[in-house]
Amino acid sequence: MKNNITDKQLLNLAFTNPQSFRMRVDKLINELLSDIDKRKILKKSLSLLDITTLHDDDYKNSLVNIVNQSVYNVDGEDGVVAGVCIYSNLLPVLNEFNLDKRVSKVVVSAGFPTAQLSLVGKLNDVGFAIENGADEVDVPINRGLFFENREELKIELTAIKSIVKQNEKAKLKVILETSELKNYGNVYSSSMFAMRCGADFIKTSTGKVALGADVYSSCVMMLAIKDFLEENKDSVVGFKAAGGIRECAQVLQYYALMQYFFNEEYIDKNTFRIGCSNLRNEIINNI
C-alpha cells in the first residue's frame, strides 16, 4: 500500500503544504490500521519499550520499581523490555540491582532536557555514564545552536559521540524536541544533521515540554532515516518515539508507520523504541 503518493512526494508535501501533509498521514494511518494484527503488534511492542523514570525525587524506590517493570509474562511467555531509562547520576544505584542483562541501561545526559550546559559539563556527564555502564545515552540537541550556529552544534555532537564510543557497543540517541522546531523542514534537517554527527537513534522528545511525540513529525523523521540509509548503505539508524505516549492506539500508529516506511524485518530493538513511563501495563491489559 502506498496511498497513491511516493515518499518523496509526501516529504515535499510536509515542506510545502503542512495541512495537506497531515491529512495524508491521517489517511495513511487509518488505512494501515485496518490491515494489521493489533494483538501481535502490541505483544511485540513490549520488547521495544524504554520504560522511563525521570522524576526530581527518583532514587532507590524508583529504580526498584523500574527494574521490576522491566520483565513481563504474556501468554505464558517471559519477556523483557528493551531498556530502562534514568538520569545518569543514578547509574551507580541501578548497578546495585539485578537488572536482566538483556535490558539496556539507558540514561538521559548532556544537560537534559534543555541542553543548556557547557560542552565540558556535557562531556563529563556522558563520560560518567559510559564509565558506569550505560548502554545507551539520550542527549538533547541545543536548539539555539541548531538555529544559529550549526558548526558549534556539530562540534558538540561529534565530541559526545566520541565519548559514547569509548564503549564500542554503546549507542547515542539524539533528541530533537520536534514540537519546538517550528516546521517540518527543520524536523527533517535536524534529523539528517544528528545522523551525520553519529546518532544511532533519533528521538522525538524529552517528554519535558507541553507537546511530545506526534505522528506527523515522526513521519518526517522516518523519511529522513530512509534518505540517510540511501546515502549510507551499511548504516543502521533507529527511531524512538517518546513524550506523551500513554495509549495502545498511539503504539499501533507508530508501529504501522515503521512497517510502512521500512518493513517488518527491519523492526527490532536496534531500530525502533517507544519511550514511556506508564505504557507497559496498559499494553499488557489490552493484549
Rosetta silent file (secondary structure, phi, psi, omega in degrees, C-alpha in Angstrom):
SEQUENCE: MKNNITDKQLLNLAFTNPQSFRMRVDKLINELLSDIDKRKILKKSLSLLDITTLHDDDYKNSLVNIVNQSVYNVDGEDGVVAGVCIYSNLLPVLNEFNLDKRVSKVVVSAGFPTAQLSLVGKLNDVGFAIENGADEVDVPINRGLFFENREELKIELTAIKSIVKQNEKAKLKVILETSELKNYGNVYSSSMFAMRCGADFIKTSTGKVALGADVYSSCVMMLAIKDFLEENKDSVVGFKAAGGIRECAQVLQYYALMQYFFNEEYIDKNTFRIGCSNLRNEIINNI
SCORE:     score description
SCORE:     0.000 S_00000001
   1 L     0.000  128.708 -179.562    0.000    0.000    0.000 S_00000001
   2 L  -127.582    6.373  172.264    1.446    3.371   -0.982 S_00000001
   3 L    56.956   25.165  177.035   -1.549    5.655   -0.595 S_00000001
   4 L    58.639   29.120  178.514   -1.041    6.908   -4.185 S_00000001
   5 L  -151.210  136.641  179.027    1.908    9.063   -3.153 S_00000001
   6 L   -79.630  165.368  177.659    5.643    8.411   -3.134 S_00000001
   7 H   -59.175  -42.816 -178.838    7.848    9.001   -0.132 S_00000001
   8 H   -66.137  -38.891  177.415    9.471   11.992   -1.815 S_00000001
   9 H   -65.801  -39.485  178.557    6.097   13.485   -2.693 S_00000001
  10 H   -64.347  -42.881  179.285    4.910   13.004    0.874 S_00000001
  11 H   -65.462  -42.662  177.850    8.023   14.679    2.239 S_00000001
  12 H   -61.606  -36.229  177.217    7.702   17.570   -0.206 S_00000001
  13 H   -63.962  -36.917  177.414    4.090   17.991    0.904 S_00000001
  14 H   -60.655  -37.228 -178.157    5.311   18.289    4.510 S_00000001
  15 H   -77.298  -36.856 -169.665    7.550   21.166    3.459 S_00000001
  16 H  -100.947  -28.634 -177.347    5.138   22.986    1.156 S_00000001
  17 L  -146.429   77.820 -174.369    1.639   22.278    2.486 S_00000001
  18 H   -55.554  -36.988 -179.105    1.693   21.050    6.103 S_00000001
  19 H   -64.943  -45.748  177.773   -2.086   20.836    6.419 S_00000001
  20 H   -64.643  -36.592  176.658   -2.412   18.602    3.365 S_00000001
  21 H   -59.536  -47.159 -179.154    0.528   16.563    4.621 S_00000001
  22 H   -63.259  -38.046  177.318   -1.192   15.919    7.947 S_00000001
  23 H   -63.632  -41.249  178.430   -4.368   14.895    6.150 S_00000001
  24 H   -62.852  -43.279 -179.865   -2.376   12.456    4.021 S_00000001
  25 H   -64.976  -42.303  177.052   -0.696   10.981    7.080 S_00000001
  26 H   -58.657  -45.381  179.229   -4.039   10.585    8.855 S_00000001
  27 H   -63.066  -43.493  179.778   -5.454    8.807    5.822 S_00000001
  28 H   -60.885  -47.856 -179.073   -2.404    6.595    5.542 S_00000001
  29 H   -61.535  -43.407  179.120   -2.516    5.598    9.208 S_00000001
  30 H   -59.642  -40.955  178.690   -6.228    4.784    9.028 S_00000001
  31 H   -66.774  -42.001 -179.126   -5.611    2.538    6.039 S_00000001
  32 H   -65.031  -41.385 -176.449   -2.674    0.839    7.695 S_00000001
  33 H   -69.879  -19.747  178.592   -4.527    0.196   10.942 S_00000001
  34 L   -77.773   -7.377 -171.554   -7.350   -1.514    9.102 S_00000001
  35 L  -134.018   34.113  179.522   -4.946   -4.191    7.895 S_00000001
  36 L  -128.445  158.526  176.078   -2.703   -5.127   10.815 S_00000001
  37 L   -88.378   94.370 -172.507   -2.711   -7.746   13.564 S_00000001
  38 H   -61.925  -42.329 -178.565   -3.097   -5.395   16.526 S_00000001
  39 H   -63.786  -42.989  179.537   -2.613   -8.033   19.198 S_00000001
  40 H   -62.244  -41.965 -179.361    0.590   -9.338   17.602 S_00000001
  41 H   -67.549  -43.139  179.418    1.994   -5.819   17.286 S_00000001
  42 H   -62.320  -39.701  178.851    1.157   -4.882   20.862 S_00000001
  43 H   -63.240  -44.832  179.008    2.824   -8.051   22.101 S_00000001
  44 H   -66.566  -34.096 -175.743    5.989   -7.323   20.114 S_00000001
  45 H   -63.924  -25.028  176.478    5.949   -3.679   21.191 S_00000001
  46 H   -57.723  -35.563 -178.728    6.563   -4.680   24.817 S_00000001
  47 H   -79.092   -1.819 -179.043   10.064   -5.727   23.775 S_00000001
  48 H  -109.974    3.481 -176.313   10.623   -2.295   22.213 S_00000001
  49 E   -80.239  137.606  162.004    9.811   -0.186   25.265 S_00000001
  50 E  -103.402   98.355 -178.658   12.261    2.066   27.046 S_00000001
  51 E   -80.272  137.660 -160.946   10.464    2.343   30.361 S_00000001
  52 E  -127.843  138.970  166.189   11.382    5.595   31.990 S_00000001
  53 L  -133.257  113.403 -176.139   11.533    7.280   35.363 S_00000001
  54 L  -133.813   58.610 -179.755   12.703   10.891   35.221 S_00000001
  55 L  -102.644  156.081 -179.054   11.319   12.488   38.360 S_00000001
  56 L   -63.546  -26.446 -176.235   13.008   15.035   40.588 S_00000001
  57 L  -106.699   20.399  178.283   12.800   12.683   43.561 S_00000001
  58 L   -62.118  135.488  170.895   13.993    9.479   41.851 S_00000001
  59 L  -159.867 -141.516 -170.354   16.224    7.266   43.952 S_00000001
  60 H   -61.469  -43.287 -178.073   16.243    3.648   45.114 S_00000001
  61 H   -61.491  -40.185  178.273   12.483    3.129   45.318 S_00000001
  62 H   -62.805  -39.815 -177.099   12.025    4.420   41.768 S_00000001
  63 H   -74.230  -35.523  173.430   14.742    2.133   40.486 S_00000001
  64 H   -58.077  -44.301 -179.183   13.341   -0.916   42.293 S_00000001
  65 H   -63.543  -44.418 -175.905   10.027   -0.238   40.578 S_00000001
  66 H   -71.355  -33.882  175.415   11.507    0.193   37.118 S_00000001
  67 H   -64.976  -42.810  177.474   13.635   -2.947   37.425 S_00000001
  68 H   -62.476  -35.542 -179.030   10.525   -4.910   38.435 S_00000001
  69 H   -75.769  -12.754 -174.007    8.658   -3.435   35.463 S_00000001
  70 L   -76.604  -11.767  176.991   11.407   -4.453   33.029 S_00000001
  71 E  -116.353  154.813 -179.810   10.234   -8.077   32.919 S_00000001
  72 E  -154.978  165.824  175.376    6.818   -9.405   31.967 S_00000001
  73 E  -134.431  121.220  178.510    4.887  -12.554   31.170 S_00000001
  74 E  -129.791  129.467 -179.355    2.334  -12.671   28.357 S_00000001
  75 L    56.182   33.517  179.318    0.593  -15.836   27.193 S_00000001
  76 L    78.533    4.585 -179.871    2.859  -17.847   29.476 S_00000001
  77 E  -108.564  130.735  176.405    5.986  -16.455   27.813 S_00000001
  78 E   -80.671  144.798  177.302    8.554  -14.435   29.738 S_00000001
  79 E  -149.846  171.019  177.155    9.955  -11.316   28.125 S_00000001
  80 E  -132.527  152.712  174.148   11.926   -8.162   28.825 S_00000001
  81 L   -74.641  173.398 -178.814   11.592   -4.592   27.670 S_00000001
  82 L   -73.523  -42.854 -175.608   14.297   -3.014   25.535 S_00000001
  83 E  -159.237  163.513  168.709   15.645   -0.639   28.155 S_00000001
  84 E  -116.512  133.776 -171.502   15.192    1.256   31.387 S_00000001
  85 E  -116.513  124.092 -176.262   15.810    4.989   31.161 S_00000001
  86 E  -139.878  173.161  170.580   17.007    7.041   34.122 S_00000001
  87 E   -69.396  144.573 -173.452   19.093   10.098   34.971 S_00000001
  88 H   -61.872  -32.608 -177.867   22.790    9.368   34.510 S_00000001
  89 H   -66.434  -15.930 -179.146   23.723   10.136   38.128 S_00000001
  90 H   -91.546    1.233  179.732   21.587    7.183   39.252 S_00000001
  91 H   -57.887  -45.066  178.657   23.543    4.592   37.271 S_00000001
  92 H   -58.780  -33.348  177.029   25.687    3.534   40.255 S_00000001
  93 H   -70.609  -46.024  178.540   22.461    2.920   42.195 S_00000001
  94 H   -57.690  -35.591 -178.154   20.894    0.976   39.305 S_00000001
  95 L   -65.883  -13.645  177.678   24.034   -1.163   39.136 S_00000001
  96 L   -78.869  -16.202 -174.971   23.237   -2.445   42.630 S_00000001
  97 L   -98.645  162.835 -176.413   20.076   -4.141   41.352 S_00000001
  98 L   -89.766   71.380  177.866   19.645   -7.377   39.438 S_00000001
  99 L   -79.494  131.511  177.773   18.656   -5.956   36.067 S_00000001
 100 L   -53.872  133.035 -175.871   18.320   -8.563   33.331 S_00000001
 101 L   -64.773  -18.069  177.845   21.386   -8.331   31.090 S_00000001
 102 L   -77.977  -12.425 -178.239   19.161   -8.220   28.000 S_00000001
 103 L   -93.247  124.207 -179.030   17.731   -4.891   29.183 S_00000001
 104 E   -73.176  141.640  171.599   19.751   -1.854   28.147 S_00000001
 105 E   -88.540  109.340 -175.808   20.752    0.728   30.710 S_00000001
 106 E  -109.222  134.031  177.793   19.608    3.975   29.108 S_00000001
 107 E  -126.394  150.626  166.900   20.419    7.384   30.550 S_00000001
 108 E   -94.911  140.624 -169.429   19.468   10.934   29.723 S_00000001
 109 L  -153.181 -176.767  172.546   22.529   13.134   29.744 S_00000001
 110 L    59.894   48.827  177.255   24.329   16.218   28.423 S_00000001
 111 L    79.590   21.682  176.499   22.170   18.879   30.027 S_00000001
 112 L   -54.354  138.003    2.416   18.870   17.034   29.624 S_00000001
 113 L   -95.522   -6.306 -170.576   16.249   18.296   28.942 S_00000001
 114 L   -93.457  -20.424 -173.474   17.377   21.750   27.725 S_00000001
 115 L    68.849    9.892  179.879   20.961   21.053   26.574 S_00000001
 116 L   -87.880   76.991 -179.931   21.916   24.346   28.231 S_00000001
 117 L  -149.645  148.435 -179.916   25.169   23.162   29.749 S_00000001
 118 L   -60.889  155.425  178.762   28.787   23.799   28.825 S_00000001
 119 H   -61.251  -38.217  177.681   30.414   21.333   26.470 S_00000001
 120 H   -59.965  -45.584  178.118   32.839   20.385   29.246 S_00000001
 121 H   -61.525  -41.621  179.378   29.889   19.639   31.525 S_00000001
 122 H   -63.424  -44.480 -178.352   28.165   17.608   28.822 S_00000001
 123 H   -67.829  -36.450  176.399   31.243   15.529   28.098 S_00000001
 124 H   -64.300  -41.538 -179.606   31.834   14.913   31.797 S_00000001
 125 H   -65.489  -46.243  178.571   28.228   13.773   32.222 S_00000001
 126 H   -64.273  -41.019  178.329   28.364   11.473   29.207 S_00000001
 127 H   -61.600  -41.013  176.596   31.756   10.169   30.317 S_00000001
 128 H   -60.119  -42.729 -179.896   30.368    9.397   33.770 S_00000001
 129 H   -62.196  -46.203 -178.862   27.522    7.468   32.148 S_00000001
 130 H   -66.351  -41.714  179.122   29.824    5.385   29.966 S_00000001
 131 H   -62.961  -27.353 -178.205   32.216    4.693   32.846 S_00000001
 132 L  -101.128   18.039  167.669   29.292    3.445   34.931 S_00000001
 133 L    93.263   18.013  176.620   27.977    1.029   32.362 S_00000001
 134 L   -64.261  134.366  175.131   25.432    2.942   30.287 S_00000001
 135 L   -89.856  -27.346 -177.745   24.467    1.038   27.169 S_00000001
 136 E  -144.772  142.183 -178.540   22.691    3.996   25.590 S_00000001
 137 E  -124.920  119.816  179.941   22.894    7.743   26.086 S_00000001
 138 E  -100.687  117.973 -176.797   19.967   10.008   25.149 S_00000001
 139 E  -125.540  139.710  176.347   21.032   13.630   24.649 S_00000001
 140 E   -83.575  145.735  170.798   19.017   16.676   23.537 S_00000001
 141 L   -73.875  151.855  171.579   20.292   18.924   20.794 S_00000001
 142 L   -82.137  106.904 -173.891   20.902   22.525   21.725 S_00000001
 143 H   -68.860  -28.726  175.481   18.159   24.136   19.673 S_00000001
 144 H   -60.770  -43.285  177.076   19.743   27.575   19.951 S_00000001
 145 H   -68.279  -36.275  178.403   22.824   26.224   18.223 S_00000001
 146 H   -59.821  -42.355 -178.673   20.686   24.401   15.675 S_00000001
 147 H   -78.346  -28.112 -169.292   19.023   27.657   14.662 S_00000001
 148 H  -123.190  -20.744 -174.771   22.060   29.932   14.912 S_00000001
 149 L  -154.746   75.591 -174.878   25.368   28.038   14.931 S_00000001
 150 H   -70.117  -25.454  176.851   25.258   24.558   13.467 S_00000001
 151 H   -63.912  -40.872  176.536   29.022   24.325   13.224 S_00000001
 152 H   -66.042  -38.786  177.803   29.202   24.613   17.015 S_00000001
 153 H   -64.235  -39.165  176.924   26.437   22.044   17.336 S_00000001
 154 H   -60.769  -42.089  177.678   28.383   19.689   15.078 S_00000001
 155 H   -60.376  -44.398  179.918   31.401   20.050   17.365 S_00000001
 156 H   -60.187  -54.855 -174.676   29.216   19.241   20.392 S_00000001
 157 H   -65.758  -37.629  178.586   27.525   16.164   18.932 S_00000001
 158 H   -65.384  -40.242  178.413   30.729   14.813   17.413 S_00000001
 159 H   -66.829  -41.926  177.500   32.534   15.176   20.737 S_00000001
 160 H   -61.749  -43.488  179.129   29.680   13.485   22.601 S_00000001
 161 H   -59.581  -39.208 -178.633   29.701   10.643   20.071 S_00000001
 162 H   -64.642  -34.733  177.004   33.424   10.132   20.616 S_00000001
 163 H   -70.843  -44.202  179.621   32.846    9.695   24.358 S_00000001
 164 H   -58.138  -40.005 -174.845   29.943    7.292   23.815 S_00000001
 165 L   -78.217    3.702  168.955   32.058    5.151   21.503 S_00000001
 166 L   -61.868  -26.196  166.408   34.595    4.552   24.235 S_00000001
 167 L  -104.964  110.157 -172.854   32.259    1.610   24.708 S_00000001
 168 L   -58.953  -25.849 -177.869   32.045    0.167   21.195 S_00000001
 169 L   -90.485  -10.759 -176.395   28.608   -1.304   21.870 S_00000001
 170 L   -71.969  151.506 -178.254   27.092    1.852   23.352 S_00000001
 171 E  -119.660  147.826  176.550   24.541    3.833   21.348 S_00000001
 172 E  -108.094  122.610  172.974   23.863    7.552   21.068 S_00000001
 173 E  -108.682  127.029 -179.968   20.270    8.744   20.819 S_00000001
 174 E  -105.060  125.135 -176.139   19.820   12.378   19.841 S_00000001
 175 E   -94.358  124.582 -174.631   16.607   14.074   20.992 S_00000001
 176 L   -90.184  -27.122 -171.874   15.229   16.661   18.561 S_00000001
 177 L    55.452   65.787 -167.862   12.289   18.077   20.566 S_00000001
 178 H   -60.962  -32.847 -177.821   10.260   18.243   17.382 S_00000001
 179 H   -68.393  -13.865 -179.314    7.412   20.414   18.702 S_00000001
 180 H  -100.968    5.670 -174.038    9.948   23.198   19.305 S_00000001
 181 L   -96.002    3.163  168.524   11.458   23.104   15.806 S_00000001
 182 L    79.264  -40.392 -179.232    8.839   25.370   14.166 S_00000001
 183 L  -157.463  167.533 -176.558    8.299   23.438   10.923 S_00000001
 184 H   -70.538  -25.202  174.730    8.751   20.078    9.249 S_00000001
 185 H   -61.109  -41.485  178.021   11.712   21.343    7.250 S_00000001
 186 H   -70.593  -33.828  175.773   13.591   21.826   10.500 S_00000001
 187 H   -61.280  -44.630  179.935   12.481   18.402   11.738 S_00000001
 188 H   -66.026  -48.648 -175.419   13.961   16.875    8.596 S_00000001
 189 H   -68.254  -34.862  177.011   17.184   18.867    8.611 S_00000001
 190 H   -69.471  -34.342  175.830   17.802   18.288   12.334 S_00000001
 191 H   -61.733  -50.355  179.894   17.234   14.557   11.777 S_00000001
 192 H   -63.250  -40.456 -179.363   19.787   14.449    8.973 S_00000001
 193 H   -61.162  -48.319 -178.514   22.184   16.635   10.946 S_00000001
 194 H   -62.055  -43.137 -179.729   22.031   14.377   14.011 S_00000001
 195 H   -65.949  -38.748  178.781   22.576   11.216   11.962 S_00000001
 196 H   -69.179  -20.214  175.984   25.521   12.734   10.118 S_00000001
 197 L   -90.787    2.443  172.570   27.030   13.576   13.513 S_00000001
 198 L   109.756    9.581  179.239   26.810    9.942   14.551 S_00000001
 199 L   -62.329  131.469  174.108   23.362    9.435   16.099 S_00000001
 200 L   -86.344  -24.172  173.425   22.443    5.755   16.327 S_00000001
 201 E  -137.818  149.609  163.695   18.839    6.787   17.027 S_00000001
 202 E  -113.503  138.881 -169.347   16.892    9.974   16.536 S_00000001
 203 E  -124.875  143.293 -172.713   14.284   10.619   19.188 S_00000001
 204 L   -68.614  -50.152 -165.583   11.204   12.824   19.127 S_00000001
 205 L  -154.278  156.587  172.432   11.084   14.496   22.526 S_00000001
 206 L   -75.937  -20.954 -172.054   12.403   14.755   26.047 S_00000001
 207 L    79.374    7.750 -177.207    8.862   14.464   27.369 S_00000001
 208 L  -110.454   14.555  175.583    9.534   17.627   29.354 S_00000001
 209 L  -121.452  170.869 -174.511    7.697   20.082   27.092 S_00000001
 210 L   -61.007  -41.083 -179.678    3.988   20.632   26.507 S_00000001
 211 L  -114.459  123.482 -179.103    3.899   18.675   23.239 S_00000001
 212 L   -97.807 -123.685 -179.477    5.891   15.469   22.926 S_00000001
 213 L   -71.666  147.929  169.822    5.802   12.937   20.116 S_00000001
 214 L  -145.020  154.118 -172.866    3.355   13.282   17.236 S_00000001
 215 H   -68.695  -26.003 -175.788    2.823   11.107   14.189 S_00000001
 216 H   -73.538  -51.641  175.455    3.450   13.903   11.681 S_00000001
 217 H   -62.634  -36.913  178.870    6.934   14.892   12.844 S_00000001
 218 H   -63.157  -38.872  175.900    7.664   11.212   13.371 S_00000001
 219 H   -58.840  -44.532  178.421    6.708   10.539    9.758 S_00000001
 220 H   -63.224  -41.832  178.707    9.217   13.192    8.644 S_00000001
 221 H   -62.582  -41.881  177.744   11.891   11.668   10.882 S_00000001
 222 H   -63.458  -40.130  177.334   11.304    8.219    9.403 S_00000001
 223 H   -65.578  -35.447  175.662   11.587    9.621    5.903 S_00000001
 224 H   -64.285  -41.795  177.529   14.848   11.300    6.915 S_00000001
 225 H   -60.110  -43.938  178.419   16.152    7.949    8.164 S_00000001
 226 H   -58.724  -45.097  179.487   15.246    6.370    4.819 S_00000001
 227 H   -63.924  -41.244  179.277   17.117    9.104    2.959 S_00000001
 228 H   -63.215  -41.652 -179.951   20.129    8.752    5.256 S_00000001
 229 H   -67.838  -28.631  173.600   20.225    4.994    4.752 S_00000001
 230 H   -64.854  -36.441  179.242   20.140    5.533    0.997 S_00000001
 231 H   -78.768  -26.098 -172.620   23.290    7.636    1.384 S_00000001
 232 L  -131.661   81.578 -168.080   24.889    5.258    3.886 S_00000001
 233 L   -60.344  -29.778 -175.380   24.082    1.722    2.802 S_00000001
 234 L   -94.629    4.242 -177.198   25.863   -0.044    5.656 S_00000001
 235 L   -86.291  157.068  170.230   24.376    2.081    8.435 S_00000001
 236 L  -129.217  122.037  178.678   21.629    1.192   10.882 S_00000001
 237 L  -128.430  136.841 -178.409   19.707    4.075   12.451 S_00000001
 238 E  -105.220  163.376  176.537   16.768    3.773   14.799 S_00000001
 239 E  -117.997  133.094  176.773   13.732    5.880   15.554 S_00000001
 240 E  -123.523  119.996  173.950   12.497    6.500   19.105 S_00000001
 241 E   -92.684  127.100 -179.801    9.068    7.915   19.811 S_00000001
 242 E  -153.455  149.195  178.486    8.844    9.474   23.272 S_00000001
 243 L   109.441   94.791  175.858    6.832   12.121   25.026 S_00000001
 244 L    79.770   17.124  179.479    3.187   11.638   25.978 S_00000001
 245 L   -90.987  106.800 -172.806    2.778    8.106   24.636 S_00000001
 246 L  -128.547   -9.606 -172.692    0.311    6.509   27.038 S_00000001
 247 L  -123.262  149.712  178.653   -2.201    4.582   24.935 S_00000001
 248 H   -60.151  -35.206 -179.897   -2.106    1.414   22.847 S_00000001
 249 H   -59.190  -36.802  178.247   -3.665    3.284   19.934 S_00000001
 250 H   -67.537  -42.572  178.135   -0.570    5.508   19.771 S_00000001
 251 H   -56.250  -46.682 -178.459    1.736    2.489   19.799 S_00000001
 252 H   -62.309  -36.958  179.218   -0.132    0.990   16.861 S_00000001
 253 H   -64.037  -49.041 -179.073    0.146    4.223   14.873 S_00000001
 254 H   -66.134  -39.894  179.631    3.909    4.498   15.253 S_00000001
 255 H   -64.705  -43.258 -179.711    4.425    0.809   14.603 S_00000001
 256 H   -60.890  -40.206  177.612    2.250    0.921   11.476 S_00000001
 257 H   -64.905  -40.376  177.405    4.284    3.837   10.114 S_00000001
 258 H   -62.444  -43.327  176.987    7.530    1.950   10.755 S_00000001
 259 H   -59.223  -41.074 -175.501    6.149   -1.076    8.914 S_00000001
 260 H   -68.156  -47.216 -175.319    5.082    1.123    6.027 S_00000001
 261 H   -81.035  -24.634  178.754    8.321    3.047    5.543 S_00000001
 262 L  -119.714 -118.231  172.031   10.641    0.134    6.248 S_00000001
 263 L  -164.279  170.263 -175.851    9.456   -3.449    6.713 S_00000001
 264 H   -61.246  -35.613 -177.686    8.703   -5.876    9.497 S_00000001
 265 H   -66.932  -26.289 -179.053   12.179   -7.405    9.317 S_00000001
 266 H   -74.843  -22.991 -170.101   13.763   -4.007    9.993 S_00000001
 267 L   -87.077  110.645  169.770   11.833   -3.503   13.231 S_00000001
 268 L  -153.682 -171.897 -174.622   13.575   -4.627   16.399 S_00000001
 269 L   -65.938  -15.933  178.416   15.082   -3.035   19.493 S_00000001
 270 L   -84.546  -10.274 -175.175   18.023   -1.757   17.433 S_00000001
 271 L  -129.227  -12.808 -176.348   15.800    0.283   15.129 S_00000001
 272 E  -149.514  125.325  176.559   12.604    1.181   16.979 S_00000001
 273 E  -132.837  153.923  173.550   11.928    2.226   20.560 S_00000001
 274 E  -126.450  114.398  178.436    8.985    3.679   22.412 S_00000001
 275 E   -85.056  134.561 -174.875    9.824    5.747   25.460 S_00000001
 276 E  -159.532  162.405  173.999    7.185    5.663   28.167 S_00000001
 277 L  -116.575  -28.099 -174.686    6.546    5.777   31.889 S_00000001
 278 L  -131.619   19.411 -171.688    3.102    4.163   32.225 S_00000001
 279 H   -89.397  -27.218 -173.571    2.514    2.267   28.979 S_00000001
 280 H   -54.196  -52.973 -177.434    3.731   -1.233   29.868 S_00000001
 281 H   -67.813  -33.565  177.604    0.720   -2.269   31.940 S_00000001
 282 H   -61.016  -42.013  179.003   -1.676   -0.618   29.505 S_00000001
 283 H   -65.926  -48.346 -178.418   -0.319   -2.786   26.706 S_00000001
 284 H   -58.180  -39.876 -178.664   -0.429   -5.978   28.777 S_00000001
 285 H   -70.814  -15.051 -177.336   -4.031   -5.273   29.777 S_00000001
 286 H  -110.783    4.001  176.996   -5.016   -4.856   26.134 S_00000001
 287 L   -82.738    0.000    0.000   -3.327   -7.882   24.637 S_00000001
